[in-house]
Each structure stands twice: as C-alpha cells, then as structure tokens.
Amino acid sequence: MQQLFSHLTLTDVHCHVIRNIVSLRSPQDLFDDLTSSPEEWALAQQVEDEVKPPPYQSLNPVIHRAFEDAEWFNAIGWPFKHWQASRFSDGSFGVWYGCDTVKTSVHETAFHWFSGFLTDAGFEKEKVVGERKLYEVACDAALVDLRPLATPHSGLMHKTDYSAAQSVGARLHREGHPGLVTASVRHAAGQNYVVLNPDVLSNPRHHGQLTYRLEGQRIVVEKQPGVTWLKINTAAF
C-alpha cells in the first residue's frame, strides 16, 4: 500500500455530484406516531427546531433556513453523523459517497439495496419496492485521484473485499485529506466521489425521484412511476 501512495496525484474538482438516498415519494410527518393532532405535530417540530443546532452557517434569510437545513442534512450531513462501515471506512468515521451520473448512482445503490438489505433480510426472492431521492451537490476540493491506479492495484476495486480500500480511506482521514475520486466498481463507465470533509460540499438541490422494484432476478428502475427506465440483473452482483 505504501507503493500506491507514492504514485498518488490530486485532481482539482469543481462539479456537481449525484447523491442517491433512500426516501419516499410522498412525505410523511415524523411525529404522526405520537399524536393524531396536526397542531401537536407542528408544536413538536417547533420544539425540535429550537433545540437542534444548525449544521452550518447560512447566509439565507431565516424564513428559508428550515428548508435549507433539511436539504443539507439529507443530501450531505447524514453519513457524517451516522457512521457505518463501507468501501472506504471501517465504520470508525463517516464517509459521503456521490457519483458522476444518475446511472452510476443507480448501479452502486442497487447493489447495496439488494445485497446489503434485501438479502440480509431474506427478501431476495420477494417482490419488493424501494423509493429513492436524487440530489445534486456541489463539490469543490483537491481530491486524491485513484482512477489511474484502479488496474495495478485491483484490491481497491474488489467487489466484496473492502480491506485495501478501507486502509486507504483510514490514512486519508487520519491525515486530513478532504476525499478522493475513484472508478465505480458497479458501473464500468462511472466515477465515485468519496468525501471525508463535509466542508467541501455545498448547495444541495433536489434532482429527482426513483423507484426500485425487485422482480425475480432483476431490479427495475423507474424515473416516473410505472415507466421502466433501467433494468439491472442481480445475478451480476
């Protein structure tokens, strides 16, 4: 791994990155299981807003900040508050993952939805529907570029063994690097942006909605309900 670091270069990134997360097409009130009163829902939301510290300093008028805060937390803040093991983290620190295109984000998240959620729950042979939300997020940073090293260091691209990638992520996190760019393992033409510092991400904007449907050995992806946009064969996982 020391040989890998001796060949690393930086790439100056200024672009919008796609973030693909679990979400519902129809919003639900988070407090509706506590009371049936809409007035009490509003009161509970007000209390939460008053005690919750803002995640960043906003220049927008206060009337817009509640919406801006929700967008920021959903699109950027969540993985830095809820650490979990992933390709570039052993779970001891947070990592944010984004993709160069919607299609790349679908291939990446469809794999984890099927292999890491449905299979673990024993639902891999059921008909299951999942809903997703897409965000565009601005990324401005000098990121470590792993793309030229994907082939000579194939351990970084292993489909299931993350040990090599996690050792790279651990060192970059320890040394304070903002993140890296790497080739996508799940989509040959795609790229992934792996961010360790939320300060290099900004301006989240809603990009669209997706529906994933598990039908036999295929995941059918819809941009519009009932209209197939993409099919992914789970046997390739």
C-alpha positions in Angstrom: 0.0 0.0 0.0 3.0 2.3 0.6 3.8 1.9 -3.2 0.3 3.1 -4.0 0.7 6.3 -2.0 4.0 7.1 -3.7 2.1 7.4 -7.1 -0.9 9.4 -5.9 -1.8 12.7 -7.5 -4.5 15.3 -6.8 -7.3 16.4 -9.1 -8.9 19.8 -8.7 -12.7 19.1 -8.6 -15.4 21.8 -9.2 -18.5 20.0 -10.2 -22.0 18.8 -9.2 -22.2 15.3 -7.9 -25.2 13.0 -7.7 -26.3 11.8 -4.2 -28.8 8.9 -4.2 -30.5 8.1 -0.9 -33.5 6.2 0.5 -36.6 8.4 0.5 -40.4 8.4 0.0 -42.1 10.0 -3.0 -44.9 11.1 -0.6 -43.7 12.9 2.5 -44.6 11.6 6.0 -44.8 13.5 9.2 -42.1 12.2 11.6 -44.3 12.8 14.7 -47.6 11.2 13.4 -47.0 8.1 15.5 -47.0 10.2 18.7 -50.3 12.0 18.2 -53.1 12.3 15.7 -53.3 16.1 16.0 -51.7 18.2 13.2 -51.4 21.1 15.7 -49.3 18.9 18.0 -47.2 17.7 15.1 -46.4 21.4 14.4 -45.6 22.0 18.1 -43.2 19.0 18.2 -41.5 20.2 15.0 -41.1 23.7 16.5 -39.5 22.3 19.7 -37.1 20.2 17.6 -36.1 23.2 15.5 -35.4 25.3 18.7 -33.1 22.8 20.3 -31.3 21.4 17.2 -28.1 23.3 16.4 -27.7 24.4 12.7 -25.2 22.2 10.8 -23.6 25.1 9.1 -23.7 28.9 8.9 -26.3 30.0 6.3 -26.5 33.4 4.6 -30.1 32.9 3.5 -33.0 34.7 5.3 -34.3 32.9 8.3 -37.6 32.1 6.6 -35.7 29.8 4.2 -33.4 28.1 6.6 -35.7 25.3 7.8 -36.0 24.0 4.2 -32.3 24.6 3.5 -31.3 22.8 6.7 -33.4 19.7 5.8 -31.9 19.6 2.3 -28.4 19.9 3.7 -28.9 17.2 6.3 -30.5 14.8 3.8 -28.0 15.4 1.0 -24.8 16.0 2.9 -24.9 15.7 6.7 -26.4 12.2 7.3 -23.3 10.0 6.8 -21.1 12.3 8.9 -23.5 11.9 11.8 -24.3 8.2 11.3 -21.0 6.3 10.8 -21.1 2.9 9.2 -18.7 0.5 7.5 -18.4 0.9 3.7 -15.8 0.5 1.0 -13.5 3.3 2.3 -14.4 3.2 6.1 -14.3 0.5 8.7 -17.1 2.4 10.5 -14.9 4.5 12.8 -15.5 7.7 10.8 -18.1 9.0 8.4 -17.8 8.9 4.6 -20.1 10.6 2.0 -20.4 8.9 -1.4 -21.6 10.6 -4.6 -21.5 9.7 -8.3 -20.8 11.4 -11.6 -24.1 10.4 -13.1 -27.6 9.2 -12.1 -26.9 5.9 -13.8 -23.7 5.3 -11.9 -25.5 6.1 -8.6 -28.3 3.6 -9.5 -25.8 0.8 -10.2 -24.0 1.5 -6.9 -27.1 1.8 -4.7 -29.0 -1.1 -6.4 -26.2 -3.4 -5.4 -26.2 -2.3 -1.8 -30.0 -2.3 -1.7 -30.1 -5.9 -2.9 -27.0 -7.4 -1.3 -26.8 -5.4 1.9 -30.5 -5.0 2.7 -32.9 -7.4 0.9 -30.6 -10.4 1.0 -29.7 -9.9 4.7 -33.4 -9.7 5.5 -34.3 -12.7 3.4 -36.3 -10.7 0.9 -34.2 -11.5 -2.2 -37.0 -13.7 -3.7 -39.8 -11.4 -2.8 -41.4 -8.6 -4.8 -40.1 -5.5 -3.1 -40.4 -1.8 -3.9 -37.9 0.8 -2.7 -38.0 4.6 -3.3 -35.1 6.9 -3.7 -34.4 10.6 -3.9 -31.6 12.2 -6.0 -29.7 15.3 -5.1 -27.2 17.4 -7.0 -24.4 18.6 -4.6 -21.6 21.0 -5.4 -18.1 19.6 -4.7 -15.1 21.9 -4.6 -11.9 20.3 -3.4 -8.5 19.0 -4.4 -9.2 15.3 -4.2 -6.8 12.3 -4.3 -7.2 10.7 -7.7 -7.3 6.9 -7.5 -8.6 6.4 -11.1 -5.3 5.8 -12.8 -4.4 3.2 -10.1 -7.5 1.1 -10.3 -6.0 -1.6 -12.5 -2.5 -2.0 -11.0 -4.0 -2.0 -7.5 -7.0 -4.2 -8.2 -7.7 -4.7 -4.5 -9.2 -1.2 -4.5 -11.8 -2.5 -7.0 -12.7 -5.8 -5.4 -16.4 -6.3 -5.4 -16.8 -7.6 -1.8 -13.4 -7.3 0.0 -13.0 -3.7 1.1 -9.8 -4.2 3.2 -7.5 -2.5 0.7 -9.8 0.5 0.1 -10.5 0.8 3.9 -6.8 1.1 4.6 -6.6 4.0 2.0 -9.6 5.7 3.5 -8.3 5.4 7.0 -5.0 7.0 6.1 -6.6 9.9 4.2 -9.0 10.5 7.0 -6.2 10.4 9.6 -4.1 12.9 7.6 -6.9 15.3 7.0 -7.5 14.9 3.2 -10.9 16.0 2.0 -11.5 12.9 -0.1 -10.9 11.0 -3.3 -12.2 10.2 -6.8 -12.2 6.6 -7.9 -13.6 4.4 -10.7 -17.0 2.9 -9.9 -16.9 -0.8 -9.2 -20.6 -1.3 -10.1 -20.7 0.8 -13.3 -17.7 0.5 -15.6 -18.1 3.9 -17.2 -18.8 5.7 -13.9 -16.8 7.5 -11.2 -17.4 7.8 -7.5 -16.6 10.8 -5.3 -15.6 9.8 -1.7 -15.7 12.8 0.6 -14.3 12.8 4.2 -14.8 16.5 4.9 -18.4 17.9 4.6 -17.0 21.5 4.2 -16.1 20.8 0.6 -19.8 20.0 -0.2 -22.5 22.7 -0.7 -25.6 23.9 -2.5 -27.7 20.7 -2.4 -30.6 20.7 -4.9 -33.3 18.1 -5.4 -32.7 16.4 -8.8 -35.4 13.8 -9.0 -37.1 10.6 -7.6 -36.5 6.9 -8.5 -38.4 3.7 -7.7 -36.6 0.4 -7.5 -38.6 -2.8 -8.0 -37.2 -6.2 -7.4 -38.8 -8.6 -9.9 -37.3 -12.1 -9.9 -33.6 -11.6 -10.7 -34.0 -8.0 -12.0 -34.1 -4.7 -10.4 -36.4 -2.5 -12.5 -35.7 1.2 -12.1 -38.4 3.9 -12.8 -37.9 7.7 -13.0 -41.7 8.0 -13.4 -44.0 5.6 -11.6 -44.9 2.7 -13.9 -42.4 3.6 -16.6 -39.3 1.4 -16.8 -36.1 3.4 -17.3 -33.4 0.8 -16.5 -33.1 -2.9 -15.6 -30.2 -4.4 -13.6 -29.6 -8.2 -13.4 -28.9 -9.2 -9.8 -27.1 -12.3 -10.9 -24.2 -9.9 -11.8 -23.8 -9.0 -8.2 
